[in-house]
Amino acid sequence: MTADIERIAINTGGGDAPGLNAVIHAVVHASCARGWEVFGIREGYDGLLDPHHYPDGGLIPLERATVRHITHLGGTILGTTNRGNPFRHVVTRPDGRREEQDRSAAVLQAFRRHRLDALVAVGGDGSLSIANELHEQGLRVVGVPKTIDNDLDSTLVTFGLDSAVSFATECIDRLHATAQAHRRLIVVEVMGRYAGWIALASGTAGQASAILIPEIPYDLGKVADHLKQKAAELSYAIVVVAEGAKPIGGDVTAKTREPGRVERLGGIGARVAEQLERLTGIESRAVVLGHLLRGGTPTSLDRNLGLMFGAAAVRALAEGRNGVMVAINPPNIDYVPLKQAVAKMKTVPLESTGIVTARMLDISLGD
């Protein structure tokens, strides 16, 4: 079945991830091969809602020449935002007060005005939830999963994870040398709000002495005892902690807790380093990798995943599919309903091979 499509749009929402430009490249090339026009929406849906804010009008034509040399680039040529929900669009009133408005109808109107037949929405659970709501209001949508946290349950893996893990591992490798030179304990904080895939993979590959992840609340006393033993053997220790890790009976460490907004996590590395120094007597330092994990050149795996997902999204539209997310479950590409795709978060299973391997390698997981 061939869908009646002539013009489509693509946007990127939420945090950036290595491989986003590969998706854009594939969507444009696959669409042009079918004779479709492709337009990129600036910064999520903001390019449609506030077009006068952008010198190019917020909606830009994408041709093969436009995307010819972007696959290897980090970030996204379209820009992105994690505050771009059209159902809760923030506007500033004349008196200076900020309020949220539902401007989803304006998005749908913009699609009709620009004669856009469908949307390829690239994002994580938040962005794909928005895409699903727009689909339920009548917009033709195909979603592409994007998250370095790898926390979308309906796909085996998402692009960005491999690049983040590879860079984090390289950083941990470098920190071994300085930790050993100064006989220190170094705590490395990585991203991972709800899921510990980055921390577990990079910590294991980088031969950390302890790894703290959101799925396993930690007892810092047990971690300290383990590290004292390790430090006696090695003269130093490395601890990798996901930003969403929390102590038994405690809460996550947040930089800000704003009403009506998702709290900004951060500070767990410094907090753990300070507490471990007190418990172990070993001089400690904290290193926060943060957004360094999002940037940089995507690995070949993430480039190929992005290209695969982008091509699959165009194929889904050509086959008449709607309200689905493309997902990789080897050896197949699946099409999962958006509502199902965002219904469940994928966390690290406590009996997974990764967890079992870490324990067998004498890495403390805090429990």
Long-range contacts (C-beta under 8 A, 24 or more apart in sequence): 1-319, 1-320, 2-318, 2-319, 2-320, 3-117, 3-118, 3-140, 3-317, 3-318, 3-319, 3-320, 4-117, 5-34, 5-36, 5-117, 5-118, 5-317, 5-318, 6-35, 6-36, 6-37, 6-115, 6-117, 7-36, 7-37, 7-38, 7-39, 7-114, 7-115, 7-116, 7-117, 8-36, 8-37, 8-38, 8-39, 8-116, 8-117, 8-118, 8-119, 8-120, 8-317, 9-38, 9-39, 9-40, 9-41, 9-59, 9-111, 9-114, 9-116, 9-118, 9-119, 9-120, 10-38, 10-39, 10-40, 10-41, 10-62, 10-78, 10-119, 10-120, 10-121, 10-122, 11-40, 11-41, 11-44, 11-45, 11-47, 11-78, 11-119, 11-120, 11-121, 11-122, 12-44, 12-76, 12-78, 12-79, 12-80, 12-122, 12-123, 12-146, 13-44, 13-45, 13-80, 13-81, 13-82, 13-84, 13-121, 13-122, 13-123, 13-124, 13-126, 13-127, 13-130, 14-80, 14-82, 14-123, 14-124, 14-126, 14-127, 14-146, 14-147, 15-80, 15-82, 15-124, 15-147, 15-148, 15-294, 16-74, 16-75, 16-76, 16-80, 16-294, 16-295, 17-146, 17-147, 17-148, 17-158, 17-159, 17-160, 17-163, 17-294, 17-302, 18-74, 18-148, 18-159, 18-160, 18-163, 18-164, 18-294, 18-295, 18-296, 18-297, 18-298, 18-299, 18-302, 19-146, 19-159, 19-160, 19-163, 19-298, 19-302, 19-303, 19-305, 19-306, 20-75, 20-76, 20-80, 20-122, 20-146, 20-159, 20-160, 20-306, 21-67, 21-70, 21-71, 21-72, 21-73, 21-74, 21-75, 21-76, 21-77, 21-306, 22-70, 22-71, 22-159, 22-298, 22-302, 22-303, 22-304, 22-305, 22-306, 22-307, 22-310, 23-122, 23-144, 23-146, 23-159, 23-306, 23-307, 23-309, 23-310, 23-313, 24-62, 24-67, 24-70, 24-76, 24-77, 24-78, 24-122, 24-310, 25-67, 25-70, 25-71, 25-306, 25-307, 25-310, 26-306, 26-307, 26-308, 26-309, 26-310, 26-311, 26-314, 27-120, 27-310, 27-311, 27-313, 27-314, 28-62, 28-63, 28-64, 28-66, 28-67, 29-64, 29-67, 29-311, 30-310, 30-311, 30-314, 30-315, 31-314, 32-63, 32-64, 34-314, 34-318, 36-314, 37-61, 38-62, 38-63, 39-114, 39-116, 40-77, 40-78, 41-78, 42-78, 42-79, 43-78, 43-79, 43-80, 43-81, 43-84, 44-80, 44-81, 44-84, 44-127, 45-84, 45-86, 45-107, 45-130, 46-81, 46-84, 48-106, 48-107, 48-110, 48-111, 49-86, 49-89, 49-103, 49-106, 49-107, 49-110, 59-114, 71-303, 71-306, 71-307, 72-297, 72-298, 72-303, 73-297, 74-294, 74-295, 74-296, 74-297, 74-298, 75-295, 82-126, 85-126, 85-130, 86-130, 86-134, 87-130, 87-133, 100-260, 104-133, 104-134, 104-137, 107-134, 107-139, 108-134, 108-137, 108-138, 108-139, 111-139, 118-142, 118-317, 118-322, 120-144, 120-310, 120-313, 120-314, 120-317, 122-146, 124-149, 124-151, 124-152, 125-151, 125-152, 125-342, 125-345, 128-152, 128-325, 128-338, 128-341, 128-342, 129-342, 131-338, 132-323, 132-338, 132-339, 132-342, 135-322, 135-323, 135-338, 136-323, 140-317, 140-322, 141-322, 141-323, 141-338, 142-313, 142-316, 142-317, 142-321, 142-322, 142-324, 142-325, 142-326, 143-313, 143-324, 143-325, 143-326, 143-338, 143-341, 144-309, 144-310, 144-313, 144-325, 144-326, 145-309, 145-325, 145-326, 145-327, 145-341, 148-191, 148-198, 148-293, 148-294, 149-191, 149-192, 149-193, 149-194, 149-195, 149-197, 149-198, 150-195, 150-197, 150-198, 150-346, 151-194, 151-195, 151-197, 151-345, 151-346, 151-347, 152-327, 152-341, 152-342, 152-345, 152-346, 153-341, 153-343, 153-344, 153-345, 153-346, 154-325, 154-327, 154-334, 154-336, 154-340, 154-341, 154-344, 155-325, 155-327, 155-328, 155-329, 155-334, 155-336, 155-341, 156-327, 156-328, 156-329, 156-330, 157-305, 157-328, 158-305, 159-298, 159-301, 159-302, 159-303, 159-305, 159-306, 159-309, 160-294, 160-298, 160-302, 161-197, 161-198, 161-201, 161-302, 162-299, 162-301, 162-302, 162-305, 163-293, 163-296, 163-297, 163-298, 163-299, 163-302, 164-190, 164-191, 164-198, 164-202, 164-293, 164-294, 165-197, 165-198, 165-201, 165-202, 165-205, 166-299, 167-289, 167-292, 167-293, 167-296, 168-198, 168-202, 168-206, 168-240, 168-289, 168-293, 169-201, 169-202, 169-205, 169-206, 171-287, 171-289, 171-292, 172-202, 172-203, 172-205, 172-206, 172-207, 172-208, 172-238, 172-240, 173-206, 175-238, 175-287, 176-206, 176-207, 176-236, 176-238, 179-236, 179-237, 179-238, 180-234, 180-235, 180-236, 182-236, 182-283, 183-231, 183-235, 183-236, 183-282, 183-283, 184-236, 184-282, 184-283, 184-284, 184-285, 185-227, 185-231, 185-236, 185-237, 185-238, 185-239, 185-273, 185-276, 185-277, 185-280, 185-282, 185-283, 185-284, 185-285, 186-236, 186-237, 186-238, 186-239, 186-273, 186-284, 186-285, 186-286, 186-287, 187-239, 187-240, 187-241, 187-269, 187-270, 187-272, 187-273, 187-276, 187-284, 187-285, 187-286, 187-287, 188-238, 188-239, 188-240, 188-241, 188-269, 188-286, 188-287, 188-289, 189-241, 189-242, 189-243, 189-266, 189-268, 189-269, 189-270, 189-286, 189-287, 189-288, 189-289, 189-290, 190-240, 190-241, 190-242, 190-243, 190-289, 190-293, 191-242, 191-243, 191-289, 191-290, 191-293, 191-294, 192-242, 192-243, 192-244, 192-245, 193-242, 193-243, 193-244, 193-265, 194-244, 194-345, 194-347, 195-242, 195-244, 195-345, 195-346, 195-347, 195-348, 196-242, 196-244, 196-245, 196-347, 196-348, 197-348, 198-242, 198-293, 199-240, 199-241, 199-242, 199-245, 200-348, 200-354, 200-355, 200-358, 201-354, 202-240, 203-238, 203-240, 203-358, 203-363, 204-354, 204-357, 204-358, 204-361, 204-363, 206-238, 206-240, 207-238, 207-361, 208-238, 208-239, 208-240, 208-363, 209-234, 209-237, 209-238, 209-239, 209-363, 209-364, 210-237, 210-238, 210-239, 210-240, 210-363, 210-364, 210-365, 210-366, 211-239, 211-240, 211-241, 211-358, 211-363, 211-364, 211-365, 211-366, 212-239, 212-240, 212-241, 212-242, 212-245, 212-272, 212-365, 212-366, 213-242, 213-245, 213-348, 213-365, 214-242, 214-244, 214-245, 214-246, 214-252, 214-347, 215-347, 215-348, 215-350, 216-350, 216-365, 216-366, 216-367, 217-246, 217-247, 217-248, 217-249, 217-250, 217-366, 217-367, 218-245, 218-246, 218-247, 218-248, 218-365, 218-366, 218-367, 219-247, 219-248, 219-366, 219-367, 220-247, 220-272, 220-275, 220-276, 220-279, 220-366, 221-279, 222-364, 222-366, 222-367, 223-276, 223-364, 223-366, 224-276, 224-279, 224-280, 226-364, 227-276, 227-280, 227-282, 227-364, 228-280, 228-282, 231-280, 231-282, 237-282, 239-272, 239-273, 239-276, 241-268, 241-269, 241-272, 242-268, 243-268, 244-268, 245-366, 266-290, 308-333
